[in-house]
Amino acid sequence: MTTKILFLIFILIVIFTVAGCNFPDLKIQEQQTTTSDKNEPAIDFELQTLDGETIKLSAYKKEGKVVVLIFGATWCPPCKEEFPHVQNFYKNTDKEKVEIIWIYTNEKENVVTDFRDKYGLEFPIAYDETGDVYDQYEVSSIPKTVFINKTGEMDEIKVGAMSEDDLKENVGRLMGNE
């Protein structure tokens, strides 16, 4: 009896992981790009970070910053592949001109904090407690990255893990460096 219950729990975990991530094998080289929302205004939101700060997306537009929103989770294999690349890019970018924000939902804060500390992530990590931001940005697969230009418009949307070169290319283009 106990073996059957454990097996059923294992199967349910696998199903929820695959259903939530949708692209469990979508590696860095296999990302999908969507441009259907290109040049539409990014949907404003206000969220709390793990550090207790309030971030409001429209504030970055006022500062003329390029914003990279990353929707992800600690349990998602492509996210785990992506975050070291994101951290390295963040460490070497001009924070006066670019902001990266990881947005998560449906995970316990201590799990995300432990993940942040384990991977040495320094960029802001915000909690979408209600899931409204995920819904507004139509996140059905993770990781999902939304590139927002200096004027607050969505420029590019990518599903799948990003490499540091992908980030450099997209952010550089938005900053006018290419």
C-alpha positions as CSV (number, residue, x, y, z in Angstrom):
1,M,0.0,0.0,0.0
2,T,2.7,2.5,0.9
3,T,4.6,1.8,-2.3
4,K,1.5,2.5,-4.4
5,I,1.0,5.8,-2.6
6,L,4.6,6.8,-3.1
7,F,4.4,5.8,-6.7
8,L,1.2,7.9,-7.2
9,I,2.8,10.9,-5.5
10,F,5.9,10.6,-7.7
11,I,3.7,10.4,-10.9
12,L,1.7,13.5,-9.7
13,I,4.9,15.4,-9.1
14,V,6.2,14.5,-12.6
15,I,2.9,15.6,-14.2
16,F,2.7,18.9,-12.4
17,T,6.4,19.7,-13.2
18,V,5.9,19.0,-16.9
19,A,2.5,20.7,-17.1
20,G,3.9,23.8,-15.3
21,C,7.1,24.0,-17.2
22,N,5.7,22.9,-20.6
23,F,9.2,22.8,-22.2
24,P,11.3,20.6,-19.9
25,D,13.9,20.0,-22.6
26,L,13.9,23.4,-24.2
27,K,17.6,24.2,-23.9
28,I,19.3,27.5,-24.5
29,Q,19.8,26.9,-28.2
30,E,16.1,25.9,-28.6
31,Q,14.2,28.9,-27.4
32,Q,11.1,30.1,-29.1
33,T,10.6,33.7,-30.0
34,T,7.2,35.5,-30.1
35,T,6.9,38.9,-31.5
36,S,3.1,39.2,-31.7
37,D,3.1,41.6,-28.7
38,K,6.0,43.6,-30.1
39,N,5.8,47.4,-29.5
40,E,2.7,47.1,-27.3
41,P,3.1,48.9,-23.9
42,A,4.3,46.6,-21.2
43,I,1.6,46.0,-18.6
44,D,2.5,47.9,-15.4
45,F,2.6,46.1,-12.1
46,E,3.8,46.6,-8.5
47,L,5.4,43.7,-6.6
48,Q,7.5,43.1,-3.5
49,T,11.0,41.7,-3.8
50,L,12.6,39.1,-1.6
51,D,14.5,42.0,0.0
52,G,11.2,43.7,0.9
53,E,11.4,46.5,-1.7
54,T,8.5,47.5,-3.8
55,I,9.1,47.6,-7.5
56,K,6.9,49.3,-10.0
57,L,7.5,48.6,-13.7
58,S,6.6,52.1,-14.9
59,A,9.3,53.6,-12.7
60,Y,11.9,52.0,-15.0
61,K,10.3,53.7,-18.0
62,K,10.6,57.0,-16.2
63,E,14.3,56.3,-15.7
64,G,14.7,55.3,-19.4
65,K,15.9,51.8,-18.5
66,V,15.7,48.6,-20.6
67,V,14.0,46.0,-18.5
68,V,14.3,42.2,-18.8
69,L,11.4,40.4,-17.1
70,I,12.1,36.7,-16.5
71,F,9.2,34.5,-15.4
72,G,10.6,31.3,-13.9
73,A,10.7,28.8,-11.0
74,T,13.3,27.1,-8.8
75,W,12.0,23.6,-9.9
76,C,12.2,24.3,-13.7
77,P,15.2,22.6,-15.4
78,P,15.6,25.2,-18.2
79,C,15.4,28.0,-15.5
80,K,18.2,26.3,-13.5
81,E,20.2,26.2,-16.8
82,E,19.5,29.9,-17.5
83,F,20.0,31.6,-14.1
84,P,23.8,31.4,-14.0
85,H,23.9,33.1,-17.5
86,V,21.5,35.8,-16.3
87,Q,23.6,36.4,-13.1
88,N,26.8,36.7,-15.1
89,F,25.1,39.1,-17.5
90,Y,23.7,41.1,-14.6
91,K,27.0,41.3,-12.9
92,N,28.6,42.8,-16.0
93,T,25.8,45.2,-17.1
94,D,25.3,48.9,-16.5
95,K,22.6,48.9,-13.8
96,E,21.9,52.6,-14.5
97,K,20.6,51.5,-17.9
98,V,19.3,48.0,-17.5
99,E,17.2,46.1,-15.0
100,I,16.6,42.4,-14.8
101,I,13.7,41.2,-12.7
102,W,12.9,37.5,-12.0
103,I,9.2,37.1,-11.2
104,Y,8.0,33.9,-9.5
105,T,4.6,32.7,-8.2
106,N,3.3,29.7,-6.3
107,E,6.6,29.0,-4.5
108,K,7.5,29.5,-0.8
109,E,9.7,32.5,-0.1
110,N,12.2,30.4,1.8
111,V,12.6,28.0,-1.2
112,V,13.3,30.9,-3.5
113,T,15.6,32.6,-1.0
114,D,17.6,29.4,-0.7
115,F,17.8,29.1,-4.5
116,R,18.9,32.7,-4.8
117,D,21.6,32.2,-2.2
118,K,22.8,28.8,-3.7
119,Y,23.2,30.4,-7.2
120,G,24.4,33.8,-6.0
121,L,21.7,35.7,-7.8
122,E,21.9,39.4,-7.2
123,F,19.2,40.8,-9.5
124,P,15.7,41.7,-8.0
125,I,13.4,38.7,-7.4
126,A,9.8,39.6,-7.1
127,Y,6.9,37.5,-5.8
128,D,3.6,37.5,-7.8
129,E,1.5,36.4,-4.9
130,T,-1.8,36.5,-6.7
131,G,-0.5,35.3,-10.1
132,D,-2.0,38.4,-11.7
133,V,1.2,39.4,-13.4
134,Y,1.7,35.9,-14.8
135,D,-1.8,36.1,-16.1
136,Q,-1.4,39.6,-17.6
137,Y,1.8,38.5,-19.4
138,E,0.1,35.2,-20.5
139,V,2.8,33.0,-19.0
140,S,1.9,29.4,-19.8
141,S,5.5,28.1,-20.2
142,I,8.7,29.0,-18.3
143,P,11.2,30.4,-18.5
144,K,9.6,33.2,-20.4
145,T,11.6,36.4,-21.0
146,V,10.1,39.7,-21.9
147,F,12.4,42.5,-23.2
148,I,11.0,46.0,-22.6
149,N,12.6,49.0,-24.3
150,K,13.4,52.3,-22.8
151,T,10.0,53.7,-23.6
152,G,8.2,50.9,-21.8
153,E,7.1,48.8,-24.8
154,M,7.5,45.1,-25.2
155,D,10.1,44.4,-27.8
156,E,10.7,40.7,-27.8
157,I,9.3,37.7,-25.9
158,K,11.3,34.5,-25.7
159,V,10.3,31.1,-24.2
160,G,13.1,28.8,-23.2
161,A,16.4,29.3,-21.4
162,M,18.5,32.4,-22.5
163,S,22.3,32.4,-22.8
164,E,24.4,35.4,-21.8
165,D,25.0,36.1,-25.5
166,D,21.2,36.1,-26.1
167,L,20.8,38.7,-23.3
168,K,23.8,40.8,-24.6
169,E,22.3,40.8,-28.1
170,N,18.8,41.7,-27.1
171,V,19.7,44.3,-24.5
172,G,22.4,45.8,-26.7
173,R,19.9,46.2,-29.5
174,L,17.5,47.9,-27.2
175,M,20.2,50.2,-25.9
176,G,21.2,51.1,-29.4
177,N,24.6,49.5,-29.1
178,E,24.3,47.3,-32.3
